[in-house]
Amino acid sequence: MSGSVVTVPVKKFEGASSTAIDDLLAVEEPLEIRIGDRPVSVTMRTPGHDFDLAAGFLFSEAIVTDVAQIQTIRYTQMQGNPRRAGNSITVDLKPGVEIDLDRLERHFYTSSSCGVCGKASIEAVESTGCSLLPHDGPIIPARVIHQLPGALRQSQAVFDRTGGLHASALFQPDGTLLAIREDVGRHNALDKLIGAEFLAGRAPLADRILLVSGRSSFELVQKTVMAGIPVLAAVGAPSTLAVELAQRFQLTLLGFVRGERFNIYSGSWRIGDGRDVPRSPPALSP
């Protein structure tokens, strides 16, 4: 057993016959994230890149805004569960760093069923100080977008073994794959990816393309905007609130990126077809 995959015995049916085989499953375990002695979140995740996950979560939720605020990230004992070693991360901030944890409690949203209305959710993102994504930067040819799913699929090592993980990948404007992270939770995969870049001092990610393996939800768009990534492409469909938030912050949002097709839901001026000059960003309604 590795940290992210476990072998289990199963009975496989093909027609009327069955065979006893071993199957590989993606591991799912809780991770508690703490700032000092204060717990701020518990998420179900696939073990691996846990420090990136903790840092990416805190950055994408605007709890920390600069890597210089962090003194150490370390494994600690999960409270109330002494047998769960390695399933708690403590982030220690440097002396004098002040953060607004009450804001986290007021505006924290982690699932599509949390009951927060669309207007309140978008206002919560705006309250973090997020600004509109910049208009400058490269225009991405449509042919580059077409190539992204294949590059993502070829790099999903754990998915190849289990078939049970989401992935987030970061690309250069020419389609070069820079980094990929996998997890049972699509928001965790993105937090791991953003966290790695944040800890390396490369945020905001103004000249990057993000591809996610599933649908694009509100929380994925929020994290993309927080990281300063101008283009979010998804293999699946976006939600209505994801589109509203993308339009508000002028994020280029692509859905159904499969084979030789995709839909543009927001920010079409960043995508070129090799013939037409992309449109300028539209003026926002007051």
Backbone as numpy.savetxt, mean C-alpha at the origin, in Angstrom:
# Nx Ny Nz CAx CAy CAz Cx Cy Cz
9.18 -24.89 7.34 8.35 -23.68 7.34 9.22 -22.43 7.34
8.91 -21.49 6.44 9.55 -20.19 6.47 8.64 -19.22 7.18
9.09 -17.99 7.34 8.28 -17.02 8.07 6.99 -16.65 7.39
6.91 -16.78 6.06 5.73 -16.32 5.35 4.91 -17.45 4.74
5.41 -18.68 4.78 4.73 -19.81 4.14 4.75 -21.01 5.08
3.65 -21.77 5.12 3.58 -22.98 5.92 2.99 -24.10 5.06
3.46 -25.34 5.29 2.96 -26.51 4.56 1.87 -27.19 5.36
0.75 -27.52 4.69 -0.36 -28.21 5.35 -0.81 -29.38 4.47
-1.25 -30.48 5.11 -1.77 -31.62 4.32 -3.20 -31.34 3.86
-3.50 -31.64 2.62 -4.85 -31.47 2.09 -5.21 -32.68 1.24
-6.48 -32.84 0.97 -6.95 -33.85 0.04 -7.45 -33.13 -1.21
-6.83 -33.41 -2.34 -7.14 -32.73 -3.59 -8.02 -33.62 -4.46
-9.17 -33.06 -4.87 -10.10 -33.79 -5.73 -9.94 -33.33 -7.17
-9.90 -34.28 -8.07 -9.98 -34.05 -9.51 -11.01 -35.01 -10.06
-12.19 -34.48 -10.42 -13.29 -35.35 -10.79 -13.75 -36.15 -9.60
-13.80 -37.48 -9.73 -14.27 -38.34 -8.64 -13.12 -38.91 -7.83
-11.89 -38.65 -8.22 -10.74 -39.22 -7.52 -10.08 -38.17 -6.63
-9.42 -38.63 -5.57 -8.76 -37.71 -4.64 -7.35 -38.19 -4.37
-6.49 -37.24 -4.02 -5.09 -37.52 -3.73 -4.68 -36.72 -2.50
-3.92 -37.35 -1.62 -3.38 -36.66 -0.45 -2.09 -35.95 -0.86
-2.05 -34.63 -0.67 -0.87 -33.85 -1.04 -0.59 -32.82 0.05
0.57 -32.22 -0.05 0.91 -31.07 0.80 0.65 -29.79 0.02
0.05 -28.82 0.69 -0.22 -27.53 0.07 0.51 -26.45 0.85
0.80 -25.33 0.19 1.48 -24.21 0.82 0.48 -23.08 1.04
0.47 -22.54 2.27 -0.41 -21.44 2.62 0.41 -20.25 3.07
-0.10 -19.06 2.73 0.52 -17.84 3.24 0.19 -17.68 4.71
1.18 -17.37 5.52 0.99 -17.20 6.96 0.28 -15.88 7.24
-0.66 -15.91 8.15 -1.36 -14.70 8.61 -1.28 -14.66 10.12
-0.65 -13.61 10.67 -0.53 -13.45 12.11 -0.69 -11.99 12.47
-1.08 -11.70 13.71 -1.24 -10.30 14.12 0.09 -9.60 14.32
0.11 -8.32 14.02 1.26 -7.48 14.35 0.75 -6.26 15.10
1.25 -6.10 16.32 0.93 -4.92 17.11 1.99 -3.86 16.83
1.54 -2.65 16.54 2.44 -1.52 16.31 2.29 -0.56 17.48
3.41 -0.22 18.11 3.40 0.66 19.27 4.33 1.83 19.03
3.99 2.97 19.60 4.91 4.10 19.69 5.28 4.23 21.16
6.53 3.93 21.47 6.92 3.87 22.87 6.10 2.82 23.59
5.44 3.20 24.68 4.63 2.24 25.43 3.15 2.31 25.06
2.83 3.01 23.98 1.43 3.19 23.60 1.10 2.41 22.34
0.17 1.44 22.41 -0.24 0.72 21.21 -1.09 1.63 20.31
-0.85 1.56 19.00 -1.63 2.39 18.08 -2.39 1.56 17.06
-2.00 0.31 16.84 -2.71 -0.49 15.84 -2.35 -1.96 16.00
-3.28 -2.81 15.65 -3.01 -4.24 15.47 -3.55 -4.60 14.10
-2.70 -5.17 13.26 -3.11 -5.55 11.92 -2.75 -7.00 11.66
-3.54 -7.69 10.86 -3.22 -9.05 10.45 -2.34 -8.96 9.21
-1.17 -9.63 9.30 -0.21 -9.51 8.21 0.54 -10.81 7.99
1.27 -10.88 6.87 2.21 -11.96 6.61 3.56 -11.56 7.17
4.17 -12.34 8.08 5.45 -11.95 8.65 6.51 -11.70 7.58
7.33 -10.69 7.83 8.37 -10.29 6.89 8.29 -8.80 6.63
9.44 -8.12 6.60 9.50 -6.68 6.38 8.64 -5.94 7.41
8.64 -6.43 8.65 7.78 -5.84 9.69 8.18 -4.42 10.04
9.47 -4.11 10.03 9.89 -2.75 10.34 9.40 -1.79 9.25
9.48 -2.24 8.00 8.96 -1.42 6.89 7.46 -1.20 7.06
6.75 -2.25 7.45 5.30 -2.15 7.65 4.97 -1.12 8.72
5.67 -1.18 9.85 5.39 -0.24 10.94 5.69 1.19 10.50
6.84 1.39 9.88 7.20 2.74 9.44 6.26 3.24 8.36
5.91 2.38 7.42 5.00 2.79 6.35 3.62 3.12 6.86
3.14 2.36 7.83 1.84 2.65 8.43 1.85 4.01 9.11
2.86 4.27 9.93 2.91 5.54 10.66 3.09 6.73 9.72
3.86 6.54 8.65 4.05 7.63 7.69 2.79 7.85 6.85
2.19 6.79 6.35 1.01 6.95 5.50 -0.21 7.42 6.26
-0.20 7.28 7.59 -1.27 7.81 8.42 -0.91 9.17 9.01
0.25 9.73 8.57 0.71 11.06 8.99 0.96 11.15 10.50
1.29 10.02 11.11 1.66 10.05 12.52 3.11 10.51 12.66
3.98 10.02 11.79 5.32 10.58 11.66 5.46 11.11 10.24
6.21 12.17 10.08 6.32 12.82 8.77 7.74 12.87 8.24
8.71 12.49 9.06 10.10 12.55 8.66 10.84 11.39 9.31
11.68 10.71 8.54 12.41 9.57 9.08 13.33 10.00 10.22
13.71 11.27 10.24 14.58 11.77 11.31 13.88 11.78 12.66
12.55 11.65 12.68 11.83 11.60 13.96 12.00 10.26 14.67
12.40 9.23 13.94 12.48 7.88 14.48 13.87 7.61 15.03
13.91 7.13 16.26 15.19 6.77 16.87 15.51 5.30 16.63
14.58 4.42 16.98 14.78 2.99 16.75 13.44 2.33 16.42
13.53 1.20 15.73 12.39 0.30 15.52 12.85 -1.07 15.98
12.05 -1.72 16.85 12.52 -2.97 17.44 11.35 -3.91 17.71
11.67 -5.19 17.74 10.68 -6.18 18.16 10.52 -6.15 19.67
9.28 -6.26 20.13 8.99 -6.31 21.57 7.97 -7.40 21.82
7.65 -7.61 23.08 6.70 -8.65 23.45 5.28 -8.16 23.26
4.45 -8.93 22.57 3.06 -8.55 22.35 2.30 -8.65 23.66
1.66 -7.55 24.07 0.96 -7.52 25.35 -0.19 -8.52 25.37
-0.28 -9.26 26.48 -1.39 -10.19 26.65 -1.22 -11.49 25.88
-0.08 -11.67 25.19 0.11 -12.87 24.39 1.58 -13.23 24.40
2.10 -13.73 25.52 3.54 -13.98 25.65 4.08 -15.01 24.68
3.20 -15.87 24.11 3.68 -16.89 23.19 3.86 -16.34 21.77
3.40 -15.13 21.52 3.49 -14.54 20.20 4.75 -13.70 20.07
5.90 -14.32 20.20 7.16 -13.58 20.08 7.32 -13.09 18.65
7.83 -11.87 18.53 8.07 -11.32 17.21 6.86 -10.73 16.53
5.73 -10.65 17.25 4.53 -10.09 16.65 4.16 -8.74 17.25
5.14 -8.04 17.77 4.94 -6.67 18.25 6.14 -5.83 17.86
5.87 -4.67 17.32 6.91 -3.73 16.91 6.75 -2.46 17.73
7.84 -1.99 18.31 7.83 -0.71 19.01 8.70 0.29 18.25
8.11 1.42 17.94 8.83 2.52 17.30 9.14 3.55 18.37
10.41 3.78 18.63 10.84 4.78 19.59 11.19 6.06 18.85
10.57 7.16 19.26 10.84 8.45 18.64 11.97 9.16 19.38
12.62 10.05 18.69 13.71 10.80 19.31 13.17 11.75 20.38
13.95 12.04 21.40 13.50 12.94 22.46 13.06 14.29 21.88
11.94 14.78 22.38 11.43 16.07 21.93 10.47 16.00 20.76
10.36 14.84 20.11 9.43 14.71 18.98 8.01 14.58 19.53
7.12 15.44 19.07 5.73 15.41 19.51 4.85 15.00 18.35
3.91 14.12 18.62 2.98 13.66 17.59 1.56 13.75 18.13
0.61 13.83 17.23 -0.80 13.99 17.60 -1.48 12.63 17.52
-1.37 11.82 18.57 -2.03 10.53 18.58 -3.54 10.65 18.69
-4.02 11.76 19.25 -5.47 11.96 19.30 -6.04 12.07 17.90
-5.27 12.65 16.96 -5.72 12.73 15.58 -5.90 11.34 15.00
-4.99 10.43 15.34 -5.11 9.06 14.88 -6.40 8.43 15.38
-6.71 8.64 16.65 -7.92 8.06 17.21 -9.17 8.66 16.59
-9.11 9.96 16.21 -10.29 10.60 15.63 -10.52 10.19 14.19
-9.42 10.01 13.43 -9.57 9.86 11.99 -9.08 8.53 11.43
-8.72 7.59 12.31 -8.15 6.34 11.82 -9.24 5.49 11.18
-9.00 5.00 9.94 -9.94 4.16 9.22 -9.13 3.09 8.51
-9.48 1.79 8.74 -8.70 0.72 8.15 -9.53 -0.23 7.31
-10.82 -0.08 7.27 -11.60 -1.00 6.46 -12.73 -0.26 5.78
-13.27 -0.89 4.70 -14.33 -0.25 3.93 -15.65 -0.26 4.68
-15.72 -0.96 5.82 -16.97 -1.04 6.58 -16.91 -0.23 7.86
-16.00 0.74 7.93 -15.81 1.44 9.21 -16.94 2.42 9.50
-17.76 2.74 8.51 -18.89 3.61 8.75 -18.60 5.09 8.63
-17.37 5.46 8.26 -17.05 6.87 8.08 -17.56 7.31 6.72
-18.30 8.38 6.66 -18.85 8.82 5.38 -17.76 9.37 4.49
-18.05 9.42 3.18 -17.05 9.85 2.23 -16.51 11.24 2.49
-17.40 12.19 2.77 -16.97 13.57 3.00 -16.03 13.66 4.21
-16.40 12.97 5.30 -15.57 13.01 6.50 -14.22 12.33 6.25
-14.22 11.26 5.47 -12.97 10.55 5.19 -12.01 11.43 4.41
-12.51 12.11 3.38 -11.66 12.98 2.57 -11.17 14.16 3.40
-12.04 14.71 4.23 -11.63 15.81 5.09 -10.54 15.35 6.07
-10.61 14.09 6.52 -9.59 13.58 7.42 -8.24 13.54 6.74
-8.20 13.15 5.45 -6.95 13.16 4.70 -6.44 14.58 4.51
-7.34 15.50 4.19 -6.94 16.90 4.00 -6.38 17.49 5.29
-6.90 17.03 6.43 -6.46 17.60 7.71 -5.02 17.22 8.04
-4.48 16.21 7.37 -3.09 15.82 7.62 -2.11 16.78 6.96
-2.59 17.70 6.13 -1.70 18.64 5.46 -1.29 18.19 4.08
-1.93 17.15 3.56 -1.63 16.70 2.20 -1.95 17.81 1.21
-1.05 18.00 0.24 -1.29 18.97 -0.81 -1.56 18.25 -2.12
-2.02 19.00 -3.11 -2.26 18.41 -4.43 -0.96 17.86 -4.99
-1.07 16.74 -5.68 0.13 16.17 -6.29 0.63 17.08 -7.40
1.94 17.23 -7.57 2.48 18.16 -8.56 2.11 17.76 -9.98
2.00 18.79 -10.85 1.61 18.55 -12.24 2.80 18.20 -13.12
4.00 18.57 -12.68 5.17 18.31 -13.52 5.58 16.85 -13.38
6.61 16.46 -14.09 7.05 15.08 -14.09 6.78 14.43 -15.43
7.27 13.22 -15.60 7.16 12.56 -16.90 5.75 12.14 -17.26
5.48 12.09 -18.56 4.25 11.51 -19.07 4.51 10.02 -19.30
3.62 9.18 -18.80 3.81 7.73 -18.88 3.14 7.20 -20.15
3.88 6.61 -21.07 3.26 6.02 -22.26 2.34 4.86 -21.89
1.25 4.72 -22.63 0.31 3.63 -22.35 0.99 2.27 -22.46
1.97 2.13 -23.35 2.65 0.83 -23.51 3.37 0.43 -22.22
3.86 1.41 -21.44 4.51 1.10 -20.17 3.50 0.54 -19.18
2.31 1.15 -19.14 1.26 0.65 -18.24 0.91 -0.79 -18.59
0.83 -1.10 -19.88 0.49 -2.46 -20.30 1.50 -3.49 -19.80
2.75 -3.08 -19.61 3.81 -4.01 -19.22 3.85 -4.30 -17.72
3.22 -3.44 -16.93 3.37 -3.53 -15.48 2.84 -4.83 -14.86
1.63 -5.30 -15.22 1.14 -6.52 -14.56 2.05 -7.73 -14.77
2.63 -7.86 -15.96 3.53 -8.98 -16.21 4.77 -8.91 -15.35
5.31 -7.71 -15.21 6.50 -7.53 -14.37 6.18 -7.82 -12.91
5.00 -7.40 -12.46 4.58 -7.68 -11.08 4.43 -9.18 -10.86
3.74 -9.84 -11.76 3.48 -11.27 -11.60 4.76 -12.08 -11.56
5.72 -11.72 -12.38 6.99 -12.47 -12.43 7.79 -12.32 -11.14
7.50 -11.28 -10.37 8.28 -11.00 -9.17 7.57 -11.42 -7.88
6.38 -12.00 -7.97 5.64 -12.40 -6.77 6.08 -13.79 -6.32
7.17 -13.83 -5.59 7.75 -15.12 -5.19 6.83 -15.93 -4.29
6.26 -15.28 -3.26 5.41 -16.02 -2.33 4.07 -16.36 -2.96
3.55 -15.47 -3.80 2.29 -15.76 -4.49 2.44 -17.01 -5.34
3.60 -17.16 -6.01 3.83 -18.33 -6.84 3.73 -19.62 -6.03
4.08 -19.56 -4.75 4.07 -20.75 -3.90 2.71 -20.98 -3.24
1.94 -19.93 -3.02 0.71 -20.06 -2.24 -0.55 -19.62 -2.99
-0.42 -18.68 -3.91 -1.59 -18.13 -4.60 -2.46 -17.28 -3.71
-1.95 -16.85 -2.54 -2.82 -16.20 -1.56 -2.37 -14.85 -1.05
-1.58 -14.10 -1.83 -1.09 -12.83 -1.33 -1.38 -11.69 -2.28
-1.56 -10.50 -1.68 -1.60 -9.26 -2.45 -0.17 -8.75 -2.63
0.00 -7.90 -3.63 1.32 -7.32 -3.87 1.19 -5.86 -4.24
2.21 -5.09 -3.86 2.36 -3.69 -4.29 3.76 -3.55 -4.86
3.87 -2.86 -5.99 5.17 -2.73 -6.64 5.38 -1.29 -7.09
6.64 -0.86 -7.02 7.02 0.49 -7.40 7.87 0.42 -8.67
7.53 1.28 -9.64 8.21 1.29 -10.92 8.73 2.68 -11.25
9.78 2.73 -12.06 10.22 3.97 -12.67 9.26 4.31 -13.82
9.29 5.56 -14.32 8.40 5.93 -15.43 8.61 5.11 -16.70
9.79 4.49 -16.87 10.01 3.67 -18.05 9.60 2.22 -17.85
9.01 1.91 -16.69 8.53 0.57 -16.43 9.51 -0.32 -15.70
10.67 0.19 -15.32 11.64 -0.60 -14.57 11.14 -0.86 -13.15
11.10 -2.12 -12.76 10.65 -2.49 -11.41 11.71 -2.14 -10.39
11.32 -1.39 -9.36 12.25 -0.97 -8.31 12.13 -1.79 -7.04
10.91 -2.09 -6.64 10.70 -2.79 -5.37 9.31 -3.42 -5.36
9.16 -4.49 -4.60 7.87 -5.17 -4.48 7.74 -5.70 -3.06
6.53 -5.68 -2.53 6.23 -6.27 -1.24 4.93 -7.06 -1.35
4.84 -8.18 -0.60 3.65 -9.03 -0.60 3.11 -9.16 0.82
1.80 -9.37 0.92 1.18 -9.57 2.23 -0.24 -10.08 2.01
-0.80 -10.73 3.03 -2.20 -11.15 2.96 -3.14 -9.95 2.91
-2.71 -8.82 3.45 -3.52 -7.60 3.41 -2.97 -6.64 2.37
-3.83 -6.15 1.49 -3.32 -5.27 0.43 -2.79 -3.95 1.00
-3.41 -3.44 2.09 -2.90 -2.21 2.69 -1.56 -2.45 3.39
-1.36 -3.67 3.93 -0.08 -4.00 4.54 1.03 -4.07 3.50
0.73 -4.67 2.34 1.73 -4.75 1.27 2.18 -3.36 0.86
1.23 -2.42 0.78 1.58 -1.06 0.41 2.35 -0.36 1.53
1.94 -0.57 2.78 2.68 0.03 3.89 4.13 -0.47 3.92
4.34 -1.76 3.65 5.69 -2.30 3.62 6.52 -1.63 2.53
5.91 -1.44 1.36 6.61 -0.83 0.23 6.95 0.63 0.53
5.95 1.39 0.99 6.17 2.80 1.31 7.15 2.93 2.48
7.02 2.05 3.48 7.90 2.11 4.63 9.36 1.91 4.27
9.63 1.00 3.36 11.01 0.76 2.93 11.60 2.02 2.29
10.81 2.69 1.45 11.28 3.90 0.79 11.43 5.05 1.81
10.49 5.13 2.73 10.53 6.17 3.77 11.78 6.03 4.64
12.07 4.80 5.08 13.23 4.57 5.93 14.54 4.82 5.17
14.50 4.66 3.85 15.69 4.92 3.03 15.83 6.39 2.67
14.89 7.22 3.13 14.96 8.65 2.86 14.56 9.05 1.46
13.73 8.21 0.80 13.36 8.50 -0.59 11.94 9.04 -0.75
11.25 9.33 0.34 9.90 9.90 0.24 9.99 11.43 0.29
9.11 12.14 -0.44 8.03 11.66 -1.29 8.53 11.05 -2.61
7.68 10.21 -3.19 8.05 9.42 -4.37 7.41 10.03 -5.61
7.90 11.20 -5.98 7.23 12.02 -6.99 7.33 11.49 -8.41
8.33 10.68 -8.72 8.52 10.18 -10.08 8.40 8.66 -10.13
7.35 8.16 -9.54 7.16 6.72 -9.47 5.75 6.33 -9.89
5.62 5.07 -10.29 4.33 4.46 -10.59 4.10 3.35 -9.57
2.91 3.29 -9.01 2.56 2.23 -8.07 1.55 1.31 -8.73
1.79 0.00 -8.64 0.84 -1.00 -9.12 0.45 -1.89 -7.96
-0.85 -2.09 -7.78 -1.35 -3.00 -6.74 -2.11 -4.13 -7.42
-2.05 -5.32 -6.79 -2.54 -6.53 -7.44 -4.05 -6.69 -7.39
-4.73 -5.97 -6.51 -6.17 -6.12 -6.40 -6.90 -4.87 -6.82
-7.97 -4.56 -6.08 -8.72 -3.35 -6.37 -8.10 -2.16 -5.66
-8.46 -0.96 -6.07 -7.96 0.24 -5.39 -9.06 0.80 -4.50
-8.83 0.73 -3.22 -9.80 1.21 -2.23 -9.41 2.60 -1.76
-10.25 3.19 -0.94 -9.99 4.52 -0.40 -8.67 4.55 0.35
-8.42 3.54 1.20 -7.21 3.57 2.01 -5.95 3.45 1.17
-6.00 2.73 0.06 -4.83 2.63 -0.81 -4.56 3.96 -1.52
-5.61 4.64 -1.95 -5.43 5.96 -2.55 -4.88 6.94 -1.52
-5.39 6.88 -0.30 -4.91 7.77 0.76 -3.42 7.57 1.01
-2.99 6.33 1.10 -1.58 6.04 1.34 -0.71 6.47 0.16
-1.23 6.30 -1.05 -0.50 6.72 -2.25 -0.30 8.23 -2.26
-1.35 8.97 -1.93 -1.26 10.43 -1.87 -0.27 10.86 -0.79
-0.34 10.24 0.38 0.58 10.58 1.47 2.03 10.37 1.06
2.29 9.34 0.26 3.65 9.05 -0.18 4.09 9.92 -1.35
3.18 10.71 -1.91 3.53 11.59 -3.01 3.67 10.89 -4.34
3.10 9.70 -4.48 3.18 8.95 -5.74 2.11 9.47 -6.68
2.46 9.88 -7.92 1.48 10.51 -8.79 0.58 9.55 -9.56
0.98 8.29 -9.71 0.21 7.34 -10.53 -0.02 6.06 -9.74
-1.30 5.69 -9.59 -1.69 4.43 -8.95 -2.43 3.59 -9.97
-1.89 2.44 -10.29 -2.51 1.50 -11.21 -2.93 0.26 -10.44
-4.11 -0.26 -10.77 -4.62 -1.44 -10.06 -5.12 -2.46 -11.07
-4.91 -3.73 -10.75 -5.40 -4.80 -11.60 -6.93 -4.85 -11.55
-7.50 -4.48 -10.40 -8.95 -4.52 -10.23 -9.59 -3.15 -10.35
-10.82 -3.07 -9.85 -11.63 -1.86 -9.97 -11.41 -0.93 -8.78
-11.63 0.37 -8.98 -11.61 1.29 -7.84 -12.99 1.39 -7.21
-13.03 1.83 -5.97 -14.30 2.16 -5.34 -14.66 3.60 -5.67
-15.91 3.97 -5.44 -16.33 5.34 -5.73 -15.57 6.35 -4.88
-15.34 6.01 -3.61 -14.64 6.94 -2.74 -13.16 7.04 -3.12
-12.60 5.96 -3.64 -11.22 6.01 -4.12 -11.10 7.00 -5.28
-12.08 6.97 -6.18 -12.06 7.89 -7.31 -12.23 9.33 -6.84
-13.14 9.56 -5.90 -13.35 10.92 -5.39 -12.08 11.48 -4.76
-11.39 10.66 -3.97 -10.17 11.12 -3.32 -9.06 11.35 -4.34
-8.95 10.47 -5.32 -7.94 10.64 -6.37 -8.17 11.93 -7.14
-9.41 12.23 -7.47 -9.73 13.47 -8.18 -9.43 14.68 -7.32
-9.70 14.58 -6.03 -9.47 15.72 -5.14 -7.99 16.08 -5.07
-7.12 15.08 -5.07 -5.68 15.35 -4.95 -4.93 15.23 -6.28
-5.69 15.10 -7.37 -5.13 15.05 -8.72 -4.13 13.90 -8.89
-4.51 12.76 -8.33 -3.78 11.51 -8.52 -4.27 10.86 -9.80
-3.36 10.33 -10.59 -3.74 9.54 -11.76 -4.08 8.14 -11.28
-5.35 7.76 -11.44 -5.86 6.49 -10.94 -6.29 5.62 -12.12
-5.68 4.45 -12.24 -5.97 3.51 -13.31 -6.56 2.24 -12.74
-7.55 1.68 -13.42 -8.16 0.44 -12.99 -8.22 -0.57 -14.12
-8.44 -1.83 -13.77 -8.53 -2.94 -14.73 -7.31 -2.98 -15.64
-6.12 -2.82 -15.05 -4.88 -2.86 -15.82 -4.55 -4.32 -16.07
-4.99 -4.80 -17.21 -4.84 -6.21 -17.55 -4.57 -6.33 -19.04
-3.54 -7.10 -19.38 -3.24 -7.30 -20.79 -2.95 -5.99 -21.48
-3.73 -5.67 -22.50 -3.52 -4.46 -23.29 -4.61 -3.43 -23.04
-5.17 -3.41 -21.85 -6.24 -2.44 -21.59 -6.15 -1.91 -20.18
-6.73 -0.73 -19.97 -6.92 -0.16 -18.64 -7.87 1.02 -18.77
-8.48 1.40 -17.66 -9.35 2.57 -17.59 -8.67 3.66 -16.77
-8.86 4.92 -17.18 -8.34 6.05 -16.42 -9.52 6.72 -15.71
-9.46 6.78 -14.39 -10.55 7.37 -13.61 -10.23 8.78 -13.14
-8.96 9.13 -13.14 -8.55 10.46 -12.68 -7.16 10.74 -13.22
-6.87 12.02 -13.52 -5.52 12.42 -13.89 -5.04 11.89 -15.22
-5.88 11.95 -16.24 -5.53 11.37 -17.54 -4.38 12.09 -18.22
-4.06 13.34 -17.80 -3.00 14.09 -18.47 -1.62 13.48 -18.27
-1.48 12.57 -17.30 -0.16 11.95 -17.07 0.08 10.73 -17.96
-0.94 10.29 -18.70 -0.82 9.09 -19.53 -0.87 9.50 -21.00
0.13 9.11 -21.79 0.18 9.42 -23.22 0.01 8.18 -24.06
-0.51 8.36 -25.26 -0.69 7.21 -26.16 0.30 7.24 -27.33
1.28 8.17 -27.26 2.27 8.24 -28.31 1.86 9.11 -29.47
0.62 9.61 -29.45 0.14 10.45 -30.56 -0.37 11.79 -30.08
-1.23 11.76 -29.08 -1.85 13.00 -28.63 -1.04 13.63 -27.50
-1.07 14.94 -27.42 -0.47 15.65 -26.29 -1.43 15.54 -25.11
-0.99 14.99 -23.98 -1.88 14.83 -22.82 -2.48 16.16 -22.38
-3.68 16.08 -21.86 -4.37 17.28 -21.40 -3.71 17.84 -20.15
-3.87 19.13 -19.95 -3.42 19.74 -18.71 -4.37 19.35 -17.60
-3.95 19.39 -16.35 -4.83 19.05 -15.25 -6.03 20.00 -15.22
-7.21 19.49 -14.96 -8.40 20.34 -14.94 -8.42 21.26 -13.74
-9.11 22.36 -13.87 -9.29 23.27 -12.73 -10.25 22.61 -11.75
-9.96 22.71 -10.47 -10.82 22.13 -9.45 -12.02 23.00 -9.19
-13.15 22.37 -8.96 -14.34 23.12 -8.59 -14.20 23.56 -7.15
-14.69 24.74 -6.83 -14.58 25.20 -5.44 -15.44 24.36 -4.52
